[in-house]
Amino acid sequence: MVEDTSMSASPISPNSSKWKQALLIGACSFFVALLNSSLQAQSATRDITGIVTDQHGEPLRRAVVQFDDEETKVVFSYITDRGGKFTFKRVNGSDDYRIWATRKGHRSKATHLSPFDNHQSRAITLIVRFQ
C-alpha cells in the first residue's frame, strides 16, 4: 500500500517566510482588535445620577449641581428635584469631570470622575454642609 502525502500539511519552520508572514498577520490582527476595543471604550457614554443632601442626610431640593468637563471647560448645570435627585445622561466616557452642588451659598466638596472608571452608570451623593 502506497500513502499519498501530497495533500498532507508539513510543519512550518520558524525560520521560513511563511512562518514570519503568519506571525505578522496574527500580530496585526491582535493590535487591530485591541485598538478597536480601546476606541469603543473611549467613545462610550455613561449616565451620572445622584442625590444632594445636607449634613443630616436630608435631600436638598432646588440645589444646583454643576458638572465641569475638565477637557473642554464646559460646565453643565442641573437643579435637583423634590427628592434632591439629579441626572446627567449620555456623558462622554473618555473625559475627566468634576461635579459639585451648591445651595444657599454653601458648596459640597467636588467629586472627580475619571475615564478610567468604566462603569456604564455612576451614582453620586453630594453633601452640602450648612455649618
A tleap script that builds the chain and sets N, CA, C and O, in Angstrom:
source leaprc.protein.ff14SB
mol = sequence {
  NMET VAL GLU ASP THR SER MET SER ALA SER
  PRO ILE SER PRO ASN SER SER LYS TRP LYS
  GLN ALA LEU LEU ILE GLY ALA CYS SER PHE
  PHE VAL ALA LEU LEU ASN SER SER LEU GLN
  ALA GLN SER ALA THR ARG ASP ILE THR GLY
  ILE VAL THR ASP GLN HIE GLY GLU PRO LEU
  ARG ARG ALA VAL VAL GLN PHE ASP ASP GLU
  GLU THR LYS VAL VAL PHE SER TYR ILE THR
  ASP ARG GLY GLY LYS PHE THR PHE LYS ARG
  VAL ASN GLY SER ASP ASP TYR ARG ILE TRP
  ALA THR ARG LYS GLY HIE ARG SER LYS ALA
  THR HIE LEU SER PRO PHE ASP ASN HIE GLN
  SER ARG ALA ILE THR LEU ILE VAL ARG PHE
  CGLN
}
set mol.1.N position { 0.832 -1.163 0.000 }
set mol.1.CA position { 0.000 0.000 0.000 }
set mol.1.C position { 0.885 1.237 0.000 }
set mol.1.O position { 1.848 1.318 0.762 }
set mol.2.N position { 0.557 2.200 -0.858 }
set mol.2.CA position { 1.341 3.426 -1.008 }
set mol.2.C position { 0.535 4.587 -0.425 }
set mol.2.O position { -0.633 4.771 -0.766 }
set mol.3.N position { 1.162 5.362 0.451 }
set mol.3.CA position { 0.479 6.518 1.045 }
set mol.3.C position { 0.665 7.727 0.153 }
set mol.3.O position { 1.738 7.961 -0.403 }
set mol.4.N position { -0.433 8.502 0.030 }
set mol.4.CA position { -0.388 9.739 -0.744 }
set mol.4.C position { -0.161 10.884 0.231 }
set mol.4.O position { -1.070 11.227 0.987 }
set mol.5.N position { 1.006 11.475 0.237 }
set mol.5.CA position { 1.340 12.564 1.151 }
set mol.5.C position { 1.310 13.919 0.471 }
set mol.5.O position { 1.744 14.907 1.061 }
set mol.6.N position { 0.818 13.991 -0.732 }
set mol.6.CA position { 0.820 15.263 -1.448 }
set mol.6.C position { -0.145 16.278 -0.842 }
set mol.6.O position { 0.062 17.479 -1.021 }
set mol.7.N position { -1.195 15.850 -0.131 }
set mol.7.CA position { -2.178 16.745 0.445 }
set mol.7.C position { -1.946 17.005 1.937 }
set mol.7.O position { -2.626 17.846 2.526 }
set mol.8.N position { -1.012 16.305 2.545 }
set mol.8.CA position { -0.810 16.488 3.985 }
set mol.8.C position { 0.003 17.753 4.235 }
set mol.8.O position { 0.840 18.155 3.427 }
set mol.9.N position { -0.271 18.356 5.366 }
set mol.9.CA position { 0.415 19.597 5.718 }
set mol.9.C position { 1.761 19.261 6.320 }
set mol.9.O position { 1.893 18.318 7.100 }
set mol.10.N position { 2.742 20.031 5.956 }
set mol.10.CA position { 4.060 19.846 6.543 }
set mol.10.C position { 4.286 20.954 7.551 }
set mol.10.O position { 3.790 22.065 7.363 }
set mol.11.N position { 5.018 20.682 8.611 }
set mol.11.CA position { 5.257 21.719 9.609 }
set mol.11.C position { 6.026 22.888 8.994 }
set mol.11.O position { 6.863 22.716 8.108 }
set mol.12.N position { 5.708 24.095 9.503 }
set mol.12.CA position { 6.379 25.292 9.007 }
set mol.12.C position { 7.564 25.569 9.913 }
set mol.12.O position { 7.423 25.605 11.135 }
set mol.13.N position { 8.697 25.758 9.333 }
set mol.13.CA position { 9.909 26.060 10.090 }
set mol.13.C position { 9.835 27.490 10.616 }
set mol.13.O position { 9.402 28.383 9.888 }
set mol.14.N position { 10.249 27.733 11.872 }
set mol.14.CA position { 10.227 29.093 12.423 }
set mol.14.C position { 11.085 30.077 11.638 }
set mol.14.O position { 10.929 31.287 11.804 }
set mol.15.N position { 11.974 29.599 10.801 }
set mol.15.CA position { 12.822 30.480 10.009 }
set mol.15.C position { 12.271 30.723 8.611 }
set mol.15.O position { 12.854 31.488 7.842 }
set mol.16.N position { 11.162 30.086 8.273 }
set mol.16.CA position { 10.637 30.222 6.918 }
set mol.16.C position { 9.862 31.528 6.763 }
set mol.16.O position { 9.411 32.121 7.743 }
set mol.17.N position { 9.719 31.958 5.518 }
set mol.17.CA position { 8.987 33.197 5.245 }
set mol.17.C position { 7.496 33.017 5.535 }
set mol.17.O position { 6.824 33.978 5.911 }
set mol.18.N position { 6.962 31.784 5.362 }
set mol.18.CA position { 5.551 31.546 5.681 }
set mol.18.C position { 5.302 31.719 7.179 }
set mol.18.O position { 4.276 32.270 7.579 }
set mol.19.N position { 6.228 31.253 7.999 }
set mol.19.CA position { 6.101 31.411 9.447 }
set mol.19.C position { 6.111 32.889 9.829 }
set mol.19.O position { 5.285 33.331 10.629 }
set mol.20.N position { 7.032 33.643 9.267 }
set mol.20.CA position { 7.122 35.070 9.568 }
set mol.20.C position { 5.873 35.808 9.090 }
set mol.20.O position { 5.388 36.719 9.760 }
set mol.21.N position { 5.362 35.411 7.936 }
set mol.21.CA position { 4.161 36.043 7.406 }
set mol.21.C position { 2.953 35.729 8.311 }
set mol.21.O position { 2.155 36.620 8.601 }
set mol.22.N position { 2.819 34.490 8.747 }
set mol.22.CA position { 1.715 34.107 9.625 }
set mol.22.C position { 1.815 34.832 10.963 }
set mol.22.O position { 0.802 35.265 11.512 }
set mol.23.N position { 3.025 34.967 11.487 }
set mol.23.CA position { 3.238 35.677 12.744 }
set mol.23.C position { 2.886 37.152 12.605 }
set mol.23.O position { 2.265 37.728 13.499 }
set mol.24.N position { 3.273 37.762 11.504 }
set mol.24.CA position { 2.976 39.167 11.254 }
set mol.24.C position { 1.464 39.396 11.120 }
set mol.24.O position { 0.936 40.366 11.665 }
set mol.25.N position { 0.781 38.526 10.413 }
set mol.25.CA position { -0.674 38.641 10.250 }
set mol.25.C position { -1.367 38.485 11.608 }
set mol.25.O position { -2.295 39.231 11.922 }
set mol.26.N position { -0.922 37.527 12.404 }
set mol.26.CA position { -1.500 37.321 13.733 }
set mol.26.C position { -1.283 38.531 14.632 }
set mol.26.O position { -2.203 38.950 15.334 }
set mol.27.N position { -0.080 39.096 14.619 }
set mol.27.CA position { 0.220 40.263 15.446 }
set mol.27.C position { -0.613 41.467 15.008 }
set mol.27.O position { -1.141 42.196 15.847 }
set mol.28.N position { -0.729 41.673 13.702 }
set mol.28.CA position { -1.537 42.792 13.190 }
set mol.28.C position { -2.999 42.621 13.579 }
set mol.28.O position { -3.647 43.589 13.979 }
set mol.29.N position { -3.518 41.430 13.469 }
set mol.29.CA position { -4.909 41.168 13.841 }
set mol.29.C position { -5.139 41.451 15.319 }
set mol.29.O position { -6.163 42.024 15.692 }
set mol.30.N position { -4.195 41.055 16.157 }
set mol.30.CA position { -4.303 41.302 17.593 }
set mol.30.C position { -4.333 42.798 17.888 }
set mol.30.O position { -5.174 43.256 18.662 }
set mol.31.N position { -3.426 43.569 17.280 }
set mol.31.CA position { -3.374 45.009 17.539 }
set mol.31.C position { -4.590 45.742 16.993 }
set mol.31.O position { -5.038 46.711 17.606 }
set mol.32.N position { -5.130 45.319 15.879 }
set mol.32.CA position { -6.358 45.926 15.349 }
set mol.32.C position { -7.519 45.666 16.305 }
set mol.32.O position { -8.306 46.571 16.581 }
set mol.33.N position { -7.631 44.453 16.804 }
set mol.33.CA position { -8.692 44.129 17.760 }
set mol.33.C position { -8.527 44.923 19.048 }
set mol.33.O position { -9.513 45.406 19.604 }
set mol.34.N position { -7.304 45.064 19.526 }
set mol.34.CA position { -7.024 45.829 20.732 }
set mol.34.C position { -7.367 47.304 20.542 }
set mol.34.O position { -7.979 47.915 21.418 }
set mol.35.N position { -6.982 47.876 19.416 }
set mol.35.CA position { -7.288 49.270 19.120 }
set mol.35.C position { -8.790 49.485 19.011 }
set mol.35.O position { -9.310 50.480 19.516 }
set mol.36.N position { -9.489 48.572 18.363 }
set mol.36.CA position { -10.932 48.678 18.208 }
set mol.36.C position { -11.635 48.661 19.561 }
set mol.36.O position { -12.535 49.467 19.795 }
set mol.37.N position { -11.240 47.762 20.447 }
set mol.37.CA position { -11.876 47.702 21.767 }
set mol.37.C position { -11.547 48.945 22.583 }
set mol.37.O position { -12.385 49.418 23.350 }
set mol.38.N position { -10.336 49.483 22.428 }
set mol.38.CA position { -9.953 50.700 23.133 }
set mol.38.C position { -10.771 51.886 22.656 }
set mol.38.O position { -11.227 52.687 23.471 }
set mol.39.N position { -10.964 52.013 21.351 }
set mol.39.CA position { -11.758 53.109 20.803 }
set mol.39.C position { -13.215 53.001 21.220 }
set mol.39.O position { -13.853 54.019 21.489 }
set mol.40.N position { -13.748 51.802 21.278 }
set mol.40.CA position { -15.132 51.627 21.706 }
set mol.40.C position { -15.286 52.026 23.166 }
set mol.40.O position { -16.287 52.641 23.534 }
set mol.41.N position { -14.319 51.690 23.995 }
set mol.41.CA position { -14.394 52.034 25.412 }
set mol.41.C position { -14.313 53.545 25.603 }
set mol.41.O position { -15.012 54.100 26.450 }
set mol.42.N position { -13.458 54.218 24.816 }
set mol.42.CA position { -13.300 55.653 24.960 }
set mol.42.C position { -14.505 56.422 24.446 }
set mol.42.O position { -14.829 57.477 24.990 }
set mol.43.N position { -15.167 55.931 23.431 }
set mol.43.CA position { -16.275 56.671 22.859 }
set mol.43.C position { -17.594 56.356 23.558 }
set mol.43.O position { -18.627 56.930 23.212 }
set mol.44.N position { -17.573 55.462 24.523 }
set mol.44.CA position { -18.797 55.084 25.226 }
set mol.44.C position { -19.307 56.261 26.049 }
set mol.44.O position { -18.535 57.100 26.515 }
set mol.45.N position { -20.604 56.298 26.212 }
set mol.45.CA position { -21.195 57.305 27.075 }
set mol.45.C position { -21.690 56.628 28.337 }
set mol.45.O position { -21.849 55.408 28.385 }
set mol.46.N position { -21.928 57.426 29.345 }
set mol.46.CA position { -22.458 56.890 30.590 }
set mol.46.C position { -23.420 57.895 31.199 }
set mol.46.O position { -23.425 59.072 30.840 }
set mol.47.N position { -24.222 57.417 32.115 }
set mol.47.CA position { -25.185 58.247 32.825 }
set mol.47.C position { -24.677 58.483 34.242 }
set mol.47.O position { -24.207 57.563 34.911 }
set mol.48.N position { -24.781 59.731 34.686 }
set mol.48.CA position { -24.382 60.088 36.035 }
set mol.48.C position { -25.642 60.516 36.781 }
set mol.48.O position { -26.323 61.455 36.371 }
set mol.49.N position { -25.945 59.832 37.866 }
set mol.49.CA position { -27.112 60.166 38.680 }
set mol.49.C position { -26.645 60.387 40.107 }
set mol.49.O position { -25.535 60.010 40.483 }
set mol.50.N position { -27.506 61.002 40.887 }
set mol.50.CA position { -27.120 61.183 42.267 }
set mol.50.C position { -28.167 61.918 43.062 }
set mol.50.O position { -29.274 62.197 42.601 }
set mol.51.N position { -27.764 62.220 44.283 }
set mol.51.CA position { -28.625 62.932 45.217 }
set mol.51.C position { -27.771 63.946 45.968 }
set mol.51.O position { -26.598 63.710 46.258 }
set mol.52.N position { -28.390 65.078 46.272 }
set mol.52.CA position { -27.735 66.106 47.082 }
set mol.52.C position { -28.448 66.130 48.428 }
set mol.52.O position { -29.674 66.230 48.492 }
set mol.53.N position { -27.669 66.036 49.504 }
set mol.53.CA position { -28.235 66.053 50.852 }
set mol.53.C position { -27.535 67.116 51.697 }
set mol.53.O position { -26.488 67.647 51.326 }
set mol.54.N position { -28.149 67.409 52.847 }
set mol.54.CA position { -27.464 68.253 53.818 }
set mol.54.C position { -26.635 67.349 54.731 }
set mol.54.O position { -26.572 66.138 54.519 }
set mol.55.N position { -26.003 67.937 55.740 }
set mol.55.CA position { -25.129 67.158 56.621 }
set mol.55.C position { -25.881 66.139 57.458 }
set mol.55.O position { -25.260 65.265 58.063 }
set mol.56.N position { -27.207 66.230 57.507 }
set mol.56.CA position { -28.026 65.276 58.267 }
set mol.56.C position { -28.619 64.187 57.379 }
set mol.56.O position { -29.367 63.336 57.861 }
set mol.57.N position { -28.293 64.203 56.092 }
set mol.57.CA position { -28.801 63.199 55.173 }
set mol.57.C position { -30.156 63.532 54.569 }
set mol.57.O position { -30.748 62.699 53.884 }
set mol.58.N position { -30.655 64.745 54.813 }
set mol.58.CA position { -31.932 65.162 54.240 }
set mol.58.C position { -31.725 65.637 52.805 }
set mol.58.O position { -30.829 66.442 52.550 }
set mol.59.N position { -32.538 65.153 51.862 }
set mol.59.CA position { -32.397 65.578 50.464 }
set mol.59.C position { -32.629 67.084 50.316 }
set mol.59.O position { -33.497 67.656 50.974 }
set mol.60.N position { -31.843 67.713 49.445 }
set mol.60.CA position { -31.972 69.147 49.203 }
set mol.60.C position { -32.608 69.395 47.837 }
set mol.60.O position { -31.989 69.142 46.803 }
set mol.61.N position { -33.835 69.887 47.838 }
set mol.61.CA position { -34.476 70.244 46.576 }
set mol.61.C position { -33.972 71.609 46.141 }
set mol.61.O position { -33.628 72.456 46.965 }
set mol.62.N position { -33.937 71.802 44.836 }
set mol.62.CA position { -33.513 73.049 44.207 }
set mol.62.C position { -32.046 73.395 44.471 }
set mol.62.O position { -31.670 74.566 44.412 }
set mol.63.N position { -31.223 72.399 44.757 }
set mol.63.CA position { -29.777 72.623 44.821 }
set mol.63.C position { -29.268 72.641 43.379 }
set mol.63.O position { -29.818 71.962 42.511 }
set mol.64.N position { -28.235 73.407 43.136 }
set mol.64.CA position { -27.657 73.483 41.797 }
set mol.64.C position { -26.454 72.545 41.739 }
set mol.64.O position { -25.488 72.704 42.484 }
set mol.65.N position { -26.532 71.571 40.844 }
set mol.65.CA position { -25.435 70.629 40.641 }
set mol.65.C position { -24.690 71.067 39.387 }
set mol.65.O position { -25.294 71.255 38.331 }
set mol.66.N position { -23.385 71.226 39.508 }
set mol.66.CA position { -22.582 71.637 38.357 }
set mol.66.C position { -21.603 70.523 38.007 }
set mol.66.O position { -20.995 69.888 38.868 }
set mol.67.N position { -21.485 70.324 36.718 }
set mol.67.CA position { -20.740 69.212 36.141 }
set mol.67.C position { -19.745 69.809 35.165 }
set mol.67.O position { -20.137 70.264 34.091 }
set mol.68.N position { -18.467 69.817 35.514 }
set mol.68.CA position { -17.415 70.502 34.768 }
set mol.68.C position { -16.590 69.505 33.965 }
set mol.68.O position { -15.958 68.617 34.536 }
set mol.69.N position { -16.594 69.650 32.641 }
set mol.69.CA position { -15.745 68.836 31.768 }
set mol.69.C position { -14.346 69.451 31.819 }
set mol.69.O position { -14.136 70.552 31.310 }
set mol.70.N position { -13.400 68.756 32.422 }
set mol.70.CA position { -12.063 69.307 32.609 }
set mol.70.C position { -11.291 69.451 31.306 }
set mol.70.O position { -10.319 70.205 31.253 }
set mol.71.N position { -11.697 68.751 30.258 }
set mol.71.CA position { -11.042 68.856 28.954 }
set mol.71.C position { -11.492 70.119 28.222 }
set mol.71.O position { -10.660 70.901 27.763 }
set mol.72.N position { -12.786 70.316 28.115 }
set mol.72.CA position { -13.332 71.433 27.334 }
set mol.72.C position { -13.664 72.649 28.183 }
set mol.72.O position { -13.910 73.728 27.645 }
set mol.73.N position { -13.674 72.492 29.500 }
set mol.73.CA position { -14.037 73.543 30.458 }
set mol.73.C position { -15.504 73.957 30.351 }
set mol.73.O position { -15.882 75.023 30.837 }
set mol.74.N position { -16.329 73.128 29.724 }
set mol.74.CA position { -17.762 73.372 29.643 }
set mol.74.C position { -18.391 72.910 30.951 }
set mol.74.O position { -18.074 71.831 31.452 }
set mol.75.N position { -19.289 73.737 31.508 }
set mol.75.CA position { -19.965 73.401 32.755 }
set mol.75.C position { -21.453 73.229 32.469 }
set mol.75.O position { -22.099 74.114 31.909 }
set mol.76.N position { -21.981 72.078 32.864 }
set mol.76.CA position { -23.404 71.799 32.760 }
set mol.76.C position { -24.007 71.973 34.145 }
set mol.76.O position { -23.361 71.672 35.148 }
set mol.77.N position { -25.247 72.459 34.205 }
set mol.77.CA position { -25.918 72.645 35.490 }
set mol.77.C position { -27.246 71.913 35.499 }
set mol.77.O position { -27.885 71.726 34.463 }
set mol.78.N position { -27.641 71.503 36.692 }
set mol.78.CA position { -28.912 70.815 36.885 }
set mol.78.C position { -29.459 71.240 38.240 }
set mol.78.O position { -28.711 71.335 39.212 }
set mol.79.N position { -30.757 71.496 38.306 }
set mol.79.CA position { -31.397 71.821 39.575 }
set mol.79.C position { -32.099 70.562 40.069 }
set mol.79.O position { -32.885 69.951 39.346 }
set mol.80.N position { -31.804 70.185 41.308 }
set mol.80.CA position { -32.351 68.936 41.841 }
set mol.80.C position { -33.870 68.996 41.991 }
set mol.80.O position { -34.460 70.065 42.143 }
set mol.81.N position { -34.482 67.814 41.942 }
set mol.81.CA position { -35.937 67.707 42.095 }
set mol.81.C position { -36.302 67.696 43.585 }
set mol.81.O position { -35.456 67.965 44.438 }
set mol.82.N position { -37.551 67.387 43.884 }
set mol.82.CA position { -38.036 67.386 45.277 }
set mol.82.C position { -37.255 66.448 46.178 }
set mol.82.O position { -37.078 66.717 47.366 }
set mol.83.N position { -36.791 65.352 45.611 }
set mol.83.CA position { -36.047 64.365 46.398 }
set mol.83.C position { -34.556 64.620 46.416 }
set mol.83.O position { -33.795 63.790 46.914 }
set mol.84.N position { -34.115 65.772 45.874 }
set mol.84.CA position { -32.692 66.100 45.839 }
set mol.84.C position { -31.928 65.357 44.757 }
set mol.84.O position { -30.697 65.342 44.771 }
set mol.85.N position { -32.644 64.734 43.812 }
set mol.85.CA position { -32.005 63.898 42.784 }
set mol.85.C position { -31.650 64.699 41.537 }
set mol.85.O position { -32.289 65.699 41.208 }
set mol.86.N position { -30.598 64.221 40.848 }
set mol.86.CA position { -30.165 64.824 39.582 }
set mol.86.C position { -29.702 63.731 38.627 }
set mol.86.O position { -29.377 62.622 39.052 }
set mol.87.N position { -29.674 64.052 37.329 }
set mol.87.CA position { -29.220 63.110 36.299 }
set mol.87.C position { -28.546 63.864 35.161 }
set mol.87.O position { -29.060 64.873 34.677 }
set mol.88.N position { -27.396 63.365 34.743 }
set mol.88.CA position { -26.733 63.819 33.523 }
set mol.88.C position { -26.650 62.600 32.619 }
set mol.88.O position { -25.975 61.628 32.962 }
set mol.89.N position { -27.317 62.629 31.478 }
set mol.89.CA position { -27.380 61.470 30.592 }
set mol.89.C position { -26.387 61.582 29.442 }
set mol.89.O position { -26.072 62.674 28.968 }
set mol.90.N position { -25.907 60.430 29.011 }
set mol.90.CA position { -25.032 60.287 27.854 }
set mol.90.C position { -23.796 61.202 27.924 }
set mol.90.O position { -23.488 61.932 26.982 }
set mol.91.N position { -23.113 61.141 29.046 }
set mol.91.CA position { -21.885 61.894 29.255 }
set mol.91.C position { -20.739 61.156 28.569 }
set mol.91.O position { -20.658 59.929 28.635 }
set mol.92.N position { -19.865 61.894 27.918 }
set mol.92.CA position { -18.709 61.306 27.235 }
set mol.92.C position { -17.837 60.570 28.248 }
set mol.92.O position { -17.340 61.169 29.202 }
set mol.93.N position { -17.658 59.288 28.038 }
set mol.93.CA position { -16.907 58.464 28.983 }
set mol.93.C position { -15.409 58.617 28.917 }
set mol.93.O position { -14.704 58.038 29.744 }
set mol.94.N position { -14.884 59.383 27.955 }
set mol.94.CA position { -13.435 59.493 27.818 }
set mol.94.C position { -12.878 60.794 28.387 }
set mol.94.O position { -11.688 61.067 28.231 }
set mol.95.N position { -13.705 61.598 29.039 }
set mol.95.CA position { -13.240 62.858 29.621 }
set mol.95.C position { -13.235 62.779 31.145 }
set mol.95.O position { -13.941 61.971 31.747 }
set mol.96.N position { -12.417 63.643 31.755 }
set mol.96.CA position { -12.405 63.819 33.208 }
set mol.96.C position { -13.448 64.872 33.571 }
set mol.96.O position { -13.628 65.850 32.846 }
set mol.97.N position { -14.128 64.668 34.688 }
set mol.97.CA position { -15.146 65.610 35.140 }
set mol.97.C position { -14.997 65.884 36.623 }
set mol.97.O position { -14.483 65.061 37.380 }
set mol.98.N position { -15.459 67.059 37.018 }
set mol.98.CA position { -15.639 67.394 38.427 }
set mol.98.C position { -17.108 67.716 38.596 }
set mol.98.O position { -17.719 68.327 37.719 }
set mol.99.N position { -17.680 67.310 39.716 }
set mol.99.CA position { -19.094 67.554 39.972 }
set mol.99.C position { -19.259 68.005 41.412 }
set mol.99.O position { -18.660 67.432 42.322 }
set mol.100.N position { -20.078 69.042 41.621 }
set mol.100.CA position { -20.326 69.564 42.939 }
set mol.100.C position { -21.716 70.188 42.985 }
set mol.100.O position { -22.357 70.382 41.952 }
set mol.101.N position { -22.176 70.503 44.204 }
set mol.101.CA position { -23.505 71.093 44.374 }
set mol.101.C position { -23.404 72.333 45.252 }
set mol.101.O position { -22.541 72.431 46.124 }
set mol.102.N position { -24.305 73.274 45.000 }
set mol.102.CA position { -24.412 74.456 45.841 }
set mol.102.C position { -25.871 74.676 46.221 }
set mol.102.O position { -26.788 74.359 45.463 }
set mol.103.N position { -26.059 75.229 47.421 }
set mol.103.CA position { -27.416 75.559 47.883 }
set mol.103.C position { -27.281 76.666 48.916 }
set mol.103.O position { -26.568 76.522 49.909 }
set mol.104.N position { -27.968 77.764 48.672 }
set mol.104.CA position { -27.974 78.920 49.581 }
set mol.104.C position { -26.562 79.372 49.952 }
set mol.104.O position { -26.278 79.645 51.118 }
set mol.105.N position { -25.685 79.448 48.961 }
set mol.105.CA position { -24.330 79.947 49.172 }
set mol.105.C position { -23.347 78.952 49.752 }
set mol.105.O position { -22.185 79.298 49.964 }
set mol.106.N position { -23.774 77.729 50.015 }
set mol.106.CA position { -22.885 76.694 50.548 }
set mol.106.C position { -22.606 75.677 49.447 }
set mol.106.O position { -23.458 75.401 48.603 }
set mol.107.N position { -21.404 75.132 49.476 }
set mol.107.CA position { -20.974 74.224 48.399 }
set mol.107.C position { -20.479 72.896 48.961 }
set mol.107.O position { -19.852 72.843 50.019 }
set mol.108.N position { -20.781 71.816 48.219 }
set mol.108.CA position { -20.267 70.492 48.594 }
set mol.108.C position { -18.822 70.363 48.129 }
set mol.108.O position { -18.329 71.193 47.366 }
set mol.109.N position { -18.162 69.335 48.588 }
set mol.109.CA position { -16.851 69.005 48.039 }
set mol.109.C position { -17.043 68.515 46.609 }
set mol.109.O position { -18.063 67.906 46.286 }
set mol.110.N position { -16.065 68.783 45.763 }
set mol.110.CA position { -16.134 68.322 44.381 }
set mol.110.C position { -15.734 66.854 44.314 }
set mol.110.O position { -14.817 66.411 45.006 }
set mol.111.N position { -16.438 66.109 43.468 }
set mol.111.CA position { -16.122 64.713 43.211 }
set mol.111.C position { -15.508 64.616 41.823 }
set mol.111.O position { -16.002 65.233 40.880 }
set mol.112.N position { -14.440 63.851 41.695 }
set mol.112.CA position { -13.760 63.676 40.412 }
set mol.112.C position { -14.248 62.402 39.737 }
set mol.112.O position { -14.309 61.346 40.366 }
set mol.113.N position { -14.590 62.501 38.469 }
set mol.113.CA position { -14.971 61.329 37.671 }
set mol.113.C position { -13.912 61.126 36.601 }
set mol.113.O position { -13.627 62.035 35.821 }
set mol.114.N position { -13.339 59.953 36.566 }
set mol.114.CA position { -12.243 59.637 35.663 }
set mol.114.C position { -12.705 58.760 34.507 }
set mol.114.O position { -13.618 57.952 34.676 }
set mol.115.N position { -12.089 58.905 33.332 }
set mol.115.CA position { -12.413 57.984 32.233 }
set mol.115.C position { -11.968 56.554 32.532 }
set mol.115.O position { -12.408 55.622 31.859 }
set mol.116.N position { -11.105 56.366 33.526 }
set mol.116.CA position { -10.660 55.032 33.891 }
set mol.116.C position { -11.711 54.287 34.704 }
set mol.116.O position { -11.634 53.069 34.868 }
set mol.117.N position { -12.699 55.034 35.214 }
set mol.117.CA position { -13.852 54.411 35.878 }
set mol.117.C position { -14.813 54.041 34.757 }
set mol.117.O position { -15.536 54.900 34.252 }
set mol.118.N position { -14.829 52.788 34.370 }
set mol.118.CA position { -15.562 52.382 33.171 }
set mol.118.C position { -16.979 51.890 33.443 }
set mol.118.O position { -17.534 51.147 32.635 }
set mol.119.N position { -17.572 52.289 34.563 }
set mol.119.CA position { -18.950 51.905 34.837 }
set mol.119.C position { -19.886 52.609 33.867 }
set mol.119.O position { -19.710 53.792 33.577 }
set mol.120.N position { -20.869 51.892 33.370 }
set mol.120.CA position { -21.835 52.452 32.419 }
set mol.120.C position { -22.678 53.544 33.074 }
set mol.120.O position { -23.067 54.511 32.418 }
set mol.121.N position { -22.955 53.388 34.354 }
set mol.121.CA position { -23.668 54.430 35.094 }
set mol.121.C position { -22.990 54.601 36.449 }
set mol.121.O position { -22.348 53.685 36.964 }
set mol.122.N position { -23.146 55.775 37.000 }
set mol.122.CA position { -22.475 56.072 38.270 }
set mol.122.C position { -23.435 56.860 39.142 }
set mol.122.O position { -24.059 57.812 38.673 }
set mol.123.N position { -23.562 56.479 40.392 }
set mol.123.CA position { -24.416 57.177 41.353 }
set mol.123.C position { -23.526 57.906 42.357 }
set mol.123.O position { -22.585 57.331 42.903 }
set mol.124.N position { -23.841 59.190 42.592 }
set mol.124.CA position { -23.019 60.032 43.444 }
set mol.124.C position { -23.891 60.698 44.505 }
set mol.124.O position { -25.012 61.118 44.221 }
set mol.125.N position { -23.375 60.791 45.717 }
set mol.125.CA position { -24.027 61.576 46.765 }
set mol.125.C position { -23.169 62.789 47.055 }
set mol.125.O position { -21.984 62.659 47.364 }
set mol.126.N position { -23.760 63.964 46.957 }
set mol.126.CA position { -23.070 65.219 47.259 }
set mol.126.C position { -23.688 65.781 48.536 }
set mol.126.O position { -24.910 65.849 48.662 }
set mol.127.N position { -22.834 66.184 49.488 }
set mol.127.CA position { -23.305 66.672 50.780 }
set mol.127.C position { -22.954 68.148 50.913 }
set mol.127.O position { -21.786 68.532 50.853 }
set mol.128.N position { -23.981 68.964 51.093 }
set mol.128.CA position { -23.803 70.392 51.328 }
set mol.128.C position { -23.955 70.623 52.826 }
set mol.128.O position { -24.999 70.329 53.408 }
set mol.129.N position { -22.916 71.147 53.435 }
set mol.129.CA position { -22.932 71.397 54.885 }
set mol.129.C position { -23.273 72.859 55.150 }
set mol.129.O position { -22.681 73.760 54.556 }
set mol.130.N position { -24.225 73.087 56.041 }
set mol.130.CA position { -24.665 74.437 56.361 }
set mol.130.C position { -24.111 74.943 57.685 }
set mol.130.O position { -24.680 75.875 58.254 }
set mol.131.N position { -23.050 74.385 58.189 }
set mol.131.CA position { -22.472 74.812 59.475 }
set mol.131.C position { -21.322 75.741 59.265 }
set mol.131.O position { -20.716 76.201 60.233 }
savepdb mol mol.pdb
quit
